[in-house]
Amino acid sequence: MRVVQVVLSILSCLFVVAAVAVGSFLQNLIAVLAMMLCAVICGCAMFIVRRFANEKADEEARKNKPDFMNPPREENGDDTQEQ
């Protein structure tokens, strides 16, 4: 997931640079708006992937973390202590 985040953020930066270049040299407003829209889409996709990865990591951390308030019951079926 980390590789996808890096690729999407690099693509977003490249679209911004391309939009600046097209805007300054060609002065084509439609192309600039299209490239900026692509940059925004790549940026949003990067944050969505990041959020999904964080939720997945949090879920895994919760599974491995012991719950001290509700300890697991013993499987023998008899909860009484024998003396």
PyMOL Python script that loads the backbone (N, CA, C, O; Angstrom):
from pymol import cmd

cmd.read_pdbstr("""\
ATOM      1  N   MET A   1       0.811  -1.189   0.000  1.00  0.00           N
ATOM      2  CA  MET A   1       0.000   0.000   0.000  1.00  0.00           C
ATOM      3  C   MET A   1       0.862   1.264   0.000  1.00  0.00           C
ATOM      4  O   MET A   1       0.478   2.298  -0.546  1.00  0.00           O
ATOM      5  N   ARG A   2       2.010   1.155   0.613  1.00  0.00           N
ATOM      6  CA  ARG A   2       2.887   2.316   0.686  1.00  0.00           C
ATOM      7  C   ARG A   2       3.365   2.733  -0.699  1.00  0.00           C
ATOM      8  O   ARG A   2       3.504   3.924  -0.978  1.00  0.00           O
ATOM      9  N   VAL A   3       3.616   1.756  -1.564  1.00  0.00           N
ATOM     10  CA  VAL A   3       4.086   2.045  -2.917  1.00  0.00           C
ATOM     11  C   VAL A   3       2.995   2.778  -3.696  1.00  0.00           C
ATOM     12  O   VAL A   3       3.293   3.705  -4.450  1.00  0.00           O
ATOM     13  N   VAL A   4       1.755   2.381  -3.526  1.00  0.00           N
ATOM     14  CA  VAL A   4       0.645   3.029  -4.220  1.00  0.00           C
ATOM     15  C   VAL A   4       0.519   4.481  -3.760  1.00  0.00           C
ATOM     16  O   VAL A   4       0.262   5.367  -4.576  1.00  0.00           O
ATOM     17  N   GLN A   5       0.693   4.729  -2.486  1.00  0.00           N
ATOM     18  CA  GLN A   5       0.632   6.098  -1.973  1.00  0.00           C
ATOM     19  C   GLN A   5       1.722   6.967  -2.587  1.00  0.00           C
ATOM     20  O   GLN A   5       1.468   8.109  -2.971  1.00  0.00           O
ATOM     21  N   VAL A   6       2.937   6.425  -2.679  1.00  0.00           N
ATOM     22  CA  VAL A   6       4.051   7.188  -3.244  1.00  0.00           C
ATOM     23  C   VAL A   6       3.811   7.465  -4.724  1.00  0.00           C
ATOM     24  O   VAL A   6       4.044   8.581  -5.189  1.00  0.00           O
ATOM     25  N   VAL A   7       3.352   6.468  -5.462  1.00  0.00           N
ATOM     26  CA  VAL A   7       3.093   6.645  -6.892  1.00  0.00           C
ATOM     27  C   VAL A   7       2.008   7.696  -7.118  1.00  0.00           C
ATOM     28  O   VAL A   7       2.147   8.554  -7.990  1.00  0.00           O
ATOM     29  N   LEU A   8       0.940   7.632  -6.344  1.00  0.00           N
ATOM     30  CA  LEU A   8      -0.134   8.603  -6.514  1.00  0.00           C
ATOM     31  C   LEU A   8       0.299  10.022  -6.154  1.00  0.00           C
ATOM     32  O   LEU A   8      -0.114  10.973  -6.817  1.00  0.00           O
ATOM     33  N   SER A   9       1.105  10.181  -5.137  1.00  0.00           N
ATOM     34  CA  SER A   9       1.557  11.529  -4.789  1.00  0.00           C
ATOM     35  C   SER A   9       2.542  12.062  -5.828  1.00  0.00           C
ATOM     36  O   SER A   9       2.539  13.259  -6.116  1.00  0.00           O
ATOM     37  N   ILE A  10       3.378  11.204  -6.389  1.00  0.00           N
ATOM     38  CA  ILE A  10       4.282  11.643  -7.465  1.00  0.00           C
ATOM     39  C   ILE A  10       3.487  12.029  -8.705  1.00  0.00           C
ATOM     40  O   ILE A  10       3.786  13.037  -9.346  1.00  0.00           O
ATOM     41  N   LEU A  11       2.474  11.234  -9.048  1.00  0.00           N
ATOM     42  CA  LEU A  11       1.618  11.581 -10.187  1.00  0.00           C
ATOM     43  C   LEU A  11       0.919  12.915  -9.968  1.00  0.00           C
ATOM     44  O   LEU A  11       0.813  13.723 -10.891  1.00  0.00           O
ATOM     45  N   SER A  12       0.449  13.145  -8.767  1.00  0.00           N
ATOM     46  CA  SER A  12      -0.215  14.409  -8.459  1.00  0.00           C
ATOM     47  C   SER A  12       0.743  15.584  -8.647  1.00  0.00           C
ATOM     48  O   SER A  12       0.371  16.602  -9.230  1.00  0.00           O
ATOM     49  N   CYS A  13       1.966  15.444  -8.160  1.00  0.00           N
ATOM     50  CA  CYS A  13       2.962  16.511  -8.328  1.00  0.00           C
ATOM     51  C   CYS A  13       3.317  16.719  -9.796  1.00  0.00           C
ATOM     52  O   CYS A  13       3.486  17.855 -10.240  1.00  0.00           O
ATOM     53  N   LEU A  14       3.432  15.635 -10.546  1.00  0.00           N
ATOM     54  CA  LEU A  14       3.743  15.768 -11.971  1.00  0.00           C
ATOM     55  C   LEU A  14       2.614  16.459 -12.726  1.00  0.00           C
ATOM     56  O   LEU A  14       2.880  17.255 -13.628  1.00  0.00           O
ATOM     57  N   PHE A  15       1.384  16.181 -12.387  1.00  0.00           N
ATOM     58  CA  PHE A  15       0.261  16.862 -13.032  1.00  0.00           C
ATOM     59  C   PHE A  15       0.270  18.355 -12.722  1.00  0.00           C
ATOM     60  O   PHE A  15      -0.041  19.167 -13.594  1.00  0.00           O
ATOM     61  N   VAL A  16       0.620  18.724 -11.501  1.00  0.00           N
ATOM     62  CA  VAL A  16       0.690  20.144 -11.151  1.00  0.00           C
ATOM     63  C   VAL A  16       1.803  20.829 -11.944  1.00  0.00           C
ATOM     64  O   VAL A  16       1.606  21.922 -12.475  1.00  0.00           O
ATOM     65  N   VAL A  17       2.960  20.194 -12.022  1.00  0.00           N
ATOM     66  CA  VAL A  17       4.073  20.768 -12.786  1.00  0.00           C
ATOM     67  C   VAL A  17       3.705  20.888 -14.266  1.00  0.00           C
ATOM     68  O   VAL A  17       4.009  21.896 -14.904  1.00  0.00           O
ATOM     69  N   ALA A  18       3.054  19.861 -14.808  1.00  0.00           N
ATOM     70  CA  ALA A  18       2.640  19.910 -16.214  1.00  0.00           C
ATOM     71  C   ALA A  18       1.604  21.005 -16.434  1.00  0.00           C
ATOM     72  O   ALA A  18       1.624  21.673 -17.468  1.00  0.00           O
ATOM     73  N   ALA A  19       0.710  21.197 -15.488  1.00  0.00           N
ATOM     74  CA  ALA A  19      -0.293  22.259 -15.635  1.00  0.00           C
ATOM     75  C   ALA A  19       0.347  23.632 -15.620  1.00  0.00           C
ATOM     76  O   ALA A  19      -0.064  24.518 -16.370  1.00  0.00           O
ATOM     77  N   VAL A  20       1.350  23.819 -14.775  1.00  0.00           N
ATOM     78  CA  VAL A  20       2.061  25.101 -14.743  1.00  0.00           C
ATOM     79  C   VAL A  20       2.799  25.327 -16.061  1.00  0.00           C
ATOM     80  O   VAL A  20       2.776  26.433 -16.602  1.00  0.00           O
ATOM     81  N   ALA A  21       3.451  24.290 -16.579  1.00  0.00           N
ATOM     82  CA  ALA A  21       4.182  24.412 -17.839  1.00  0.00           C
ATOM     83  C   ALA A  21       3.231  24.709 -18.998  1.00  0.00           C
ATOM     84  O   ALA A  21       3.502  25.589 -19.815  1.00  0.00           O
ATOM     85  N   VAL A  22       2.137  23.991 -19.068  1.00  0.00           N
ATOM     86  CA  VAL A  22       1.163  24.220 -20.153  1.00  0.00           C
ATOM     87  C   VAL A  22       0.550  25.605 -20.022  1.00  0.00           C
ATOM     88  O   VAL A  22       0.351  26.300 -21.018  1.00  0.00           O
ATOM     89  N   GLY A  23       0.252  26.002 -18.801  1.00  0.00           N
ATOM     90  CA  GLY A  23      -0.341  27.324 -18.602  1.00  0.00           C
ATOM     91  C   GLY A  23       0.597  28.452 -18.952  1.00  0.00           C
ATOM     92  O   GLY A  23       0.162  29.476 -19.479  1.00  0.00           O
ATOM     93  N   SER A  24       1.880  28.288 -18.671  1.00  0.00           N
ATOM     94  CA  SER A  24       2.816  29.379 -18.944  1.00  0.00           C
ATOM     95  C   SER A  24       3.285  29.418 -20.392  1.00  0.00           C
ATOM     96  O   SER A  24       3.508  30.500 -20.934  1.00  0.00           O
ATOM     97  N   PHE A  25       3.440  28.258 -21.029  1.00  0.00           N
ATOM     98  CA  PHE A  25       3.957  28.249 -22.395  1.00  0.00           C
ATOM     99  C   PHE A  25       2.852  28.234 -23.453  1.00  0.00           C
ATOM    100  O   PHE A  25       2.938  28.969 -24.437  1.00  0.00           O
ATOM    101  N   LEU A  26       1.840  27.429 -23.271  1.00  0.00           N
ATOM    102  CA  LEU A  26       0.802  27.300 -24.289  1.00  0.00           C
ATOM    103  C   LEU A  26      -0.411  28.181 -24.018  1.00  0.00           C
ATOM    104  O   LEU A  26      -1.162  28.501 -24.939  1.00  0.00           O
ATOM    105  N   GLN A  27      -0.607  28.567 -22.789  1.00  0.00           N
ATOM    106  CA  GLN A  27      -1.726  29.402 -22.368  1.00  0.00           C
ATOM    107  C   GLN A  27      -3.064  28.806 -22.810  1.00  0.00           C
ATOM    108  O   GLN A  27      -3.933  29.501 -23.336  1.00  0.00           O
ATOM    109  N   ASN A  28      -3.201  27.507 -22.581  1.00  0.00           N
ATOM    110  CA  ASN A  28      -4.421  26.792 -22.905  1.00  0.00           C
ATOM    111  C   ASN A  28      -5.157  26.492 -21.602  1.00  0.00           C
ATOM    112  O   ASN A  28      -4.741  25.629 -20.830  1.00  0.00           O
ATOM    113  N   LEU A  29      -6.242  27.206 -21.367  1.00  0.00           N
ATOM    114  CA  LEU A  29      -6.956  27.111 -20.096  1.00  0.00           C
ATOM    115  C   LEU A  29      -7.608  25.737 -19.911  1.00  0.00           C
ATOM    116  O   LEU A  29      -7.627  25.210 -18.799  1.00  0.00           O
ATOM    117  N   ILE A  30      -8.134  25.159 -20.975  1.00  0.00           N
ATOM    118  CA  ILE A  30      -8.794  23.856 -20.867  1.00  0.00           C
ATOM    119  C   ILE A  30      -7.799  22.780 -20.447  1.00  0.00           C
ATOM    120  O   ILE A  30      -8.112  21.947 -19.597  1.00  0.00           O
ATOM    121  N   ALA A  31      -6.611  22.789 -21.031  1.00  0.00           N
ATOM    122  CA  ALA A  31      -5.586  21.798 -20.678  1.00  0.00           C
ATOM    123  C   ALA A  31      -5.125  21.979 -19.233  1.00  0.00           C
ATOM    124  O   ALA A  31      -4.899  21.002 -18.520  1.00  0.00           O
ATOM    125  N   VAL A  32      -4.991  23.219 -18.814  1.00  0.00           N
ATOM    126  CA  VAL A  32      -4.570  23.496 -17.435  1.00  0.00           C
ATOM    127  C   VAL A  32      -5.624  22.989 -16.457  1.00  0.00           C
ATOM    128  O   VAL A  32      -5.288  22.365 -15.451  1.00  0.00           O
ATOM    129  N   LEU A  33      -6.895  23.253 -16.744  1.00  0.00           N
ATOM    130  CA  LEU A  33      -7.955  22.792 -15.852  1.00  0.00           C
ATOM    131  C   LEU A  33      -8.031  21.269 -15.814  1.00  0.00           C
ATOM    132  O   LEU A  33      -8.265  20.684 -14.757  1.00  0.00           O
ATOM    133  N   ALA A  34      -7.834  20.630 -16.959  1.00  0.00           N
ATOM    134  CA  ALA A  34      -7.857  19.167 -16.997  1.00  0.00           C
ATOM    135  C   ALA A  34      -6.715  18.574 -16.183  1.00  0.00           C
ATOM    136  O   ALA A  34      -6.909  17.599 -15.457  1.00  0.00           O
ATOM    137  N   MET A  35      -5.532  19.154 -16.299  1.00  0.00           N
ATOM    138  CA  MET A  35      -4.380  18.642 -15.538  1.00  0.00           C
ATOM    139  C   MET A  35      -4.533  18.895 -14.049  1.00  0.00           C
ATOM    140  O   MET A  35      -4.148  18.058 -13.233  1.00  0.00           O
ATOM    141  N   MET A  36      -5.092  20.043 -13.690  1.00  0.00           N
ATOM    142  CA  MET A  36      -5.310  20.311 -12.272  1.00  0.00           C
ATOM    143  C   MET A  36      -6.378  19.377 -11.705  1.00  0.00           C
ATOM    144  O   MET A  36      -6.281  18.958 -10.551  1.00  0.00           O
ATOM    145  N   LEU A  37      -7.398  19.048 -12.504  1.00  0.00           N
ATOM    146  CA  LEU A  37      -8.398  18.087 -12.065  1.00  0.00           C
ATOM    147  C   LEU A  37      -7.763  16.713 -11.859  1.00  0.00           C
ATOM    148  O   LEU A  37      -8.079  16.020 -10.892  1.00  0.00           O
ATOM    149  N   CYS A  38      -6.870  16.319 -12.764  1.00  0.00           N
ATOM    150  CA  CYS A  38      -6.163  15.040 -12.599  1.00  0.00           C
ATOM    151  C   CYS A  38      -5.301  15.050 -11.339  1.00  0.00           C
ATOM    152  O   CYS A  38      -5.208  14.040 -10.641  1.00  0.00           O
ATOM    153  N   ALA A  39      -4.675  16.180 -11.050  1.00  0.00           N
ATOM    154  CA  ALA A  39      -3.856  16.289  -9.841  1.00  0.00           C
ATOM    155  C   ALA A  39      -4.724  16.143  -8.591  1.00  0.00           C
ATOM    156  O   ALA A  39      -4.331  15.472  -7.636  1.00  0.00           O
ATOM    157  N   VAL A  40      -5.890  16.762  -8.596  1.00  0.00           N
ATOM    158  CA  VAL A  40      -6.794  16.658  -7.451  1.00  0.00           C
ATOM    159  C   VAL A  40      -7.290  15.224  -7.291  1.00  0.00           C
ATOM    160  O   VAL A  40      -7.376  14.721  -6.170  1.00  0.00           O
ATOM    161  N   ILE A  41      -7.614  14.566  -8.393  1.00  0.00           N
ATOM    162  CA  ILE A  41      -8.088  13.182  -8.339  1.00  0.00           C
ATOM    163  C   ILE A  41      -6.999  12.261  -7.795  1.00  0.00           C
ATOM    164  O   ILE A  41      -7.272  11.404  -6.955  1.00  0.00           O
ATOM    165  N   CYS A  42      -5.765  12.435  -8.271  1.00  0.00           N
ATOM    166  CA  CYS A  42      -4.660  11.606  -7.760  1.00  0.00           C
ATOM    167  C   CYS A  42      -4.411  11.874  -6.276  1.00  0.00           C
ATOM    168  O   CYS A  42      -4.135  10.944  -5.518  1.00  0.00           O
ATOM    169  N   GLY A  43      -4.505  13.133  -5.857  1.00  0.00           N
ATOM    170  CA  GLY A  43      -4.325  13.466  -4.447  1.00  0.00           C
ATOM    171  C   GLY A  43      -5.407  12.850  -3.581  1.00  0.00           C
ATOM    172  O   GLY A  43      -5.119  12.312  -2.512  1.00  0.00           O
ATOM    173  N   CYS A  44      -6.648  12.925  -4.035  1.00  0.00           N
ATOM    174  CA  CYS A  44      -7.754  12.321  -3.279  1.00  0.00           C
ATOM    175  C   CYS A  44      -7.606  10.797  -3.207  1.00  0.00           C
ATOM    176  O   CYS A  44      -7.861  10.187  -2.169  1.00  0.00           O
ATOM    177  N   ALA A  45      -7.195  10.200  -4.317  1.00  0.00           N
ATOM    178  CA  ALA A  45      -6.998   8.744  -4.327  1.00  0.00           C
ATOM    179  C   ALA A  45      -5.896   8.346  -3.348  1.00  0.00           C
ATOM    180  O   ALA A  45      -5.996   7.315  -2.683  1.00  0.00           O
ATOM    181  N   MET A  46      -4.850   9.161  -3.262  1.00  0.00           N
ATOM    182  CA  MET A  46      -3.765   8.874  -2.329  1.00  0.00           C
ATOM    183  C   MET A  46      -4.265   8.908  -0.889  1.00  0.00           C
ATOM    184  O   MET A  46      -3.896   8.050  -0.087  1.00  0.00           O
ATOM    185  N   PHE A  47      -5.107   9.897  -0.549  1.00  0.00           N
ATOM    186  CA  PHE A  47      -5.637   9.977   0.811  1.00  0.00           C
ATOM    187  C   PHE A  47      -6.610   8.836   1.102  1.00  0.00           C
ATOM    188  O   PHE A  47      -6.664   8.348   2.231  1.00  0.00           O
ATOM    189  N   ILE A  48      -7.374   8.407   0.108  1.00  0.00           N
ATOM    190  CA  ILE A  48      -8.284   7.281   0.308  1.00  0.00           C
ATOM    191  C   ILE A  48      -7.497   6.004   0.566  1.00  0.00           C
ATOM    192  O   ILE A  48      -7.845   5.227   1.454  1.00  0.00           O
ATOM    193  N   VAL A  49      -6.435   5.784  -0.210  1.00  0.00           N
ATOM    194  CA  VAL A  49      -5.589   4.593  -0.004  1.00  0.00           C
ATOM    195  C   VAL A  49      -4.937   4.655   1.364  1.00  0.00           C
ATOM    196  O   VAL A  49      -4.837   3.641   2.055  1.00  0.00           O
ATOM    197  N   ARG A  50      -4.494   5.838   1.755  1.00  0.00           N
ATOM    198  CA  ARG A  50      -3.853   6.007   3.056  1.00  0.00           C
ATOM    199  C   ARG A  50      -4.840   5.712   4.196  1.00  0.00           C
ATOM    200  O   ARG A  50      -4.489   5.056   5.176  1.00  0.00           O
ATOM    201  N   ARG A  51      -6.061   6.199   4.054  1.00  0.00           N
ATOM    202  CA  ARG A  51      -7.077   5.957   5.070  1.00  0.00           C
ATOM    203  C   ARG A  51      -7.402   4.472   5.173  1.00  0.00           C
ATOM    204  O   ARG A  51      -7.541   3.939   6.274  1.00  0.00           O
ATOM    205  N   PHE A  52      -7.523   3.807   4.033  1.00  0.00           N
ATOM    206  CA  PHE A  52      -7.812   2.371   4.023  1.00  0.00           C
ATOM    207  C   PHE A  52      -6.679   1.597   4.690  1.00  0.00           C
ATOM    208  O   PHE A  52      -6.932   0.673   5.463  1.00  0.00           O
ATOM    209  N   ALA A  53      -5.427   1.969   4.395  1.00  0.00           N
ATOM    210  CA  ALA A  53      -4.281   1.289   4.993  1.00  0.00           C
ATOM    211  C   ALA A  53      -4.243   1.516   6.506  1.00  0.00           C
ATOM    212  O   ALA A  53      -3.929   0.596   7.263  1.00  0.00           O
ATOM    213  N   ASN A  54      -4.559   2.730   6.948  1.00  0.00           N
ATOM    214  CA  ASN A  54      -4.566   3.018   8.383  1.00  0.00           C
ATOM    215  C   ASN A  54      -5.670   2.259   9.101  1.00  0.00           C
ATOM    216  O   ASN A  54      -5.457   1.763  10.208  1.00  0.00           O
ATOM    217  N   GLU A  55      -6.854   2.158   8.488  1.00  0.00           N
ATOM    218  CA  GLU A  55      -7.940   1.403   9.104  1.00  0.00           C
ATOM    219  C   GLU A  55      -7.580  -0.072   9.217  1.00  0.00           C
ATOM    220  O   GLU A  55      -7.880  -0.717  10.222  1.00  0.00           O
ATOM    221  N   LYS A  56      -6.943  -0.595   8.192  1.00  0.00           N
ATOM    222  CA  LYS A  56      -6.539  -1.999   8.212  1.00  0.00           C
ATOM    223  C   LYS A  56      -5.489  -2.242   9.294  1.00  0.00           C
ATOM    224  O   LYS A  56      -5.547  -3.249  10.000  1.00  0.00           O
ATOM    225  N   ALA A  57      -4.529  -1.325   9.428  1.00  0.00           N
ATOM    226  CA  ALA A  57      -3.496  -1.462  10.459  1.00  0.00           C
ATOM    227  C   ALA A  57      -4.102  -1.337  11.853  1.00  0.00           C
ATOM    228  O   ALA A  57      -3.710  -2.068  12.762  1.00  0.00           O
ATOM    229  N   ASP A  58      -5.053  -0.422  12.034  1.00  0.00           N
ATOM    230  CA  ASP A  58      -5.710  -0.275  13.332  1.00  0.00           C
ATOM    231  C   ASP A  58      -6.500  -1.523  13.694  1.00  0.00           C
ATOM    232  O   ASP A  58      -6.516  -1.937  14.853  1.00  0.00           O
ATOM    233  N   GLU A  59      -7.152  -2.118  12.713  1.00  0.00           N
ATOM    234  CA  GLU A  59      -7.915  -3.340  12.964  1.00  0.00           C
ATOM    235  C   GLU A  59      -6.993  -4.477  13.395  1.00  0.00           C
ATOM    236  O   GLU A  59      -7.321  -5.233  14.310  1.00  0.00           O
ATOM    237  N   GLU A  60      -5.850  -4.597  12.742  1.00  0.00           N
ATOM    238  CA  GLU A  60      -4.878  -5.624  13.118  1.00  0.00           C
ATOM    239  C   GLU A  60      -4.328  -5.362  14.516  1.00  0.00           C
ATOM    240  O   GLU A  60      -4.110  -6.299  15.284  1.00  0.00           O
ATOM    241  N   ALA A  61      -4.102  -4.095  14.848  1.00  0.00           N
ATOM    242  CA  ALA A  61      -3.577  -3.756  16.173  1.00  0.00           C
ATOM    243  C   ALA A  61      -4.600  -4.080  17.259  1.00  0.00           C
ATOM    244  O   ALA A  61      -4.238  -4.532  18.346  1.00  0.00           O
ATOM    245  N   ARG A  62      -5.891  -3.845  16.957  1.00  0.00           N
ATOM    246  CA  ARG A  62      -6.933  -4.160  17.936  1.00  0.00           C
ATOM    247  C   ARG A  62      -7.057  -5.656  18.169  1.00  0.00           C
ATOM    248  O   ARG A  62      -7.366  -6.086  19.280  1.00  0.00           O
ATOM    249  N   LYS A  63      -6.821  -6.448  17.137  1.00  0.00           N
ATOM    250  CA  LYS A  63      -6.902  -7.903  17.297  1.00  0.00           C
ATOM    251  C   LYS A  63      -5.800  -8.417  18.213  1.00  0.00           C
ATOM    252  O   LYS A  63      -6.014  -9.350  18.986  1.00  0.00           O
ATOM    253  N   ASN A  64      -4.629  -7.811  18.126  1.00  0.00           N
ATOM    254  CA  ASN A  64      -3.473  -8.284  18.888  1.00  0.00           C
ATOM    255  C   ASN A  64      -3.379  -7.679  20.279  1.00  0.00           C
ATOM    256  O   ASN A  64      -2.594  -8.151  21.101  1.00  0.00           O
ATOM    257  N   LYS A  65      -4.153  -6.657  20.558  1.00  0.00           N
ATOM    258  CA  LYS A  65      -4.090  -5.985  21.850  1.00  0.00           C
ATOM    259  C   LYS A  65      -4.979  -6.714  22.853  1.00  0.00           C
ATOM    260  O   LYS A  65      -6.149  -6.962  22.563  1.00  0.00           O
ATOM    261  N   PRO A  66      -4.449  -7.063  24.029  1.00  0.00           N
ATOM    262  CA  PRO A  66      -5.280  -7.746  25.025  1.00  0.00           C
ATOM    263  C   PRO A  66      -6.306  -6.792  25.640  1.00  0.00           C
ATOM    264  O   PRO A  66      -6.055  -5.595  25.781  1.00  0.00           O
ATOM    265  N   ASP A  67      -7.438  -7.334  25.992  1.00  0.00           N
ATOM    266  CA  ASP A  67      -8.491  -6.562  26.634  1.00  0.00           C
ATOM    267  C   ASP A  67      -8.457  -6.884  28.127  1.00  0.00           C
ATOM    268  O   ASP A  67      -8.829  -7.983  28.537  1.00  0.00           O
ATOM    269  N   PHE A  68      -8.012  -5.923  28.938  1.00  0.00           N
ATOM    270  CA  PHE A  68      -7.836  -6.160  30.358  1.00  0.00           C
ATOM    271  C   PHE A  68      -9.160  -6.084  31.118  1.00  0.00           C
ATOM    272  O   PHE A  68      -9.282  -6.645  32.207  1.00  0.00           O
ATOM    273  N   MET A  69     -10.142  -5.400  30.557  1.00  0.00           N
ATOM    274  CA  MET A  69     -11.428  -5.293  31.239  1.00  0.00           C
ATOM    275  C   MET A  69     -12.259  -6.569  31.071  1.00  0.00           C
ATOM    276  O   MET A  69     -13.032  -6.914  31.965  1.00  0.00           O
ATOM    277  N   ASN A  70     -12.118  -7.265  29.962  1.00  0.00           N
ATOM    278  CA  ASN A  70     -12.858  -8.491  29.700  1.00  0.00           C
ATOM    279  C   ASN A  70     -11.877  -9.592  29.301  1.00  0.00           C
ATOM    280  O   ASN A  70     -11.710  -9.868  28.113  1.00  0.00           O
ATOM    281  N   PRO A  71     -11.237 -10.214  30.268  1.00  0.00           N
ATOM    282  CA  PRO A  71     -10.281 -11.263  29.916  1.00  0.00           C
ATOM    283  C   PRO A  71     -11.001 -12.468  29.311  1.00  0.00           C
ATOM    284  O   PRO A  71     -12.171 -12.702  29.614  1.00  0.00           O
ATOM    285  N   PRO A  72     -10.332 -13.218  28.479  1.00  0.00           N
ATOM    286  CA  PRO A  72     -10.993 -14.385  27.873  1.00  0.00           C
ATOM    287  C   PRO A  72     -11.312 -15.439  28.922  1.00  0.00           C
ATOM    288  O   PRO A  72     -10.535 -15.670  29.849  1.00  0.00           O
ATOM    289  N   ARG A  73     -12.467 -16.074  28.760  1.00  0.00           N
ATOM    290  CA  ARG A  73     -12.861 -17.121  29.700  1.00  0.00           C
ATOM    291  C   ARG A  73     -12.131 -18.411  29.371  1.00  0.00           C
ATOM    292  O   ARG A  73     -11.735 -18.665  28.234  1.00  0.00           O
ATOM    293  N   GLU A  74     -11.973 -19.201  30.397  1.00  0.00           N
ATOM    294  CA  GLU A  74     -11.326 -20.491  30.181  1.00  0.00           C
ATOM    295  C   GLU A  74     -12.295 -21.429  29.483  1.00  0.00           C
ATOM    296  O   GLU A  74     -13.507 -21.332  29.677  1.00  0.00           O
ATOM    297  N   GLU A  75     -11.777 -22.318  28.688  1.00  0.00           N
ATOM    298  CA  GLU A  75     -12.599 -23.175  27.844  1.00  0.00           C
ATOM    299  C   GLU A  75     -13.097 -24.450  28.539  1.00  0.00           C
ATOM    300  O   GLU A  75     -13.832 -25.221  27.922  1.00  0.00           O
ATOM    301  N   ASN A  76     -12.725 -24.695  29.796  1.00  0.00           N
ATOM    302  CA  ASN A  76     -13.113 -25.947  30.443  1.00  0.00           C
ATOM    303  C   ASN A  76     -14.583 -25.965  30.870  1.00  0.00           C
ATOM    304  O   ASN A  76     -15.086 -27.019  31.261  1.00  0.00           O
ATOM    305  N   GLY A  77     -15.270 -24.852  30.808  1.00  0.00           N
ATOM    306  CA  GLY A  77     -16.695 -24.808  31.097  1.00  0.00           C
ATOM    307  C   GLY A  77     -17.030 -24.617  32.555  1.00  0.00           C
ATOM    308  O   GLY A  77     -18.166 -24.263  32.870  1.00  0.00           O
ATOM    309  N   ASP A  78     -16.105 -24.832  33.452  1.00  0.00           N
ATOM    310  CA  ASP A  78     -16.355 -24.676  34.875  1.00  0.00           C
ATOM    311  C   ASP A  78     -15.617 -23.445  35.350  1.00  0.00           C
ATOM    312  O   ASP A  78     -14.389 -23.445  35.424  1.00  0.00           O
ATOM    313  N   ASP A  79     -16.360 -22.384  35.677  1.00  0.00           N
ATOM    314  CA  ASP A  79     -15.733 -21.129  36.085  1.00  0.00           C
ATOM    315  C   ASP A  79     -15.452 -21.083  37.583  1.00  0.00           C
ATOM    316  O   ASP A  79     -14.827 -20.132  38.053  1.00  0.00           O
ATOM    317  N   THR A  80     -15.894 -22.081  38.345  1.00  0.00           N
ATOM    318  CA  THR A  80     -15.675 -22.061  39.788  1.00  0.00           C
ATOM    319  C   THR A  80     -14.271 -22.569  40.091  1.00  0.00           C
ATOM    320  O   THR A  80     -13.729 -23.411  39.376  1.00  0.00           O
ATOM    321  N   GLN A  81     -13.706 -22.047  41.150  1.00  0.00           N
ATOM    322  CA  GLN A  81     -12.378 -22.470  41.547  1.00  0.00           C
ATOM    323  C   GLN A  81     -12.496 -23.632  42.533  1.00  0.00           C
ATOM    324  O   GLN A  81     -13.312 -23.593  43.453  1.00  0.00           O
ATOM    325  N   GLU A  82     -11.692 -24.645  42.337  1.00  0.00           N
ATOM    326  CA  GLU A  82     -11.702 -25.802  43.245  1.00  0.00           C
ATOM    327  C   GLU A  82     -10.635 -25.616  44.302  1.00  0.00           C
ATOM    328  O   GLU A  82      -9.545 -25.118  44.022  1.00  0.00           O
ATOM    329  N   GLN A  83     -10.961 -26.024  45.533  1.00  0.00           N
ATOM    330  CA  GLN A  83     -10.002 -25.870  46.628  1.00  0.00           C
ATOM    331  C   GLN A  83      -9.501 -27.181  47.106  1.00  0.00           C
ATOM    332  O   GLN A  83      -8.685 -27.232  48.026  1.00  0.00           O
TER     333      GLN A  83
END
""", "prot")
cmd.dss("prot")
cmd.show_as("cartoon", "prot")
cmd.util.cbc("prot")
cmd.orient("prot")
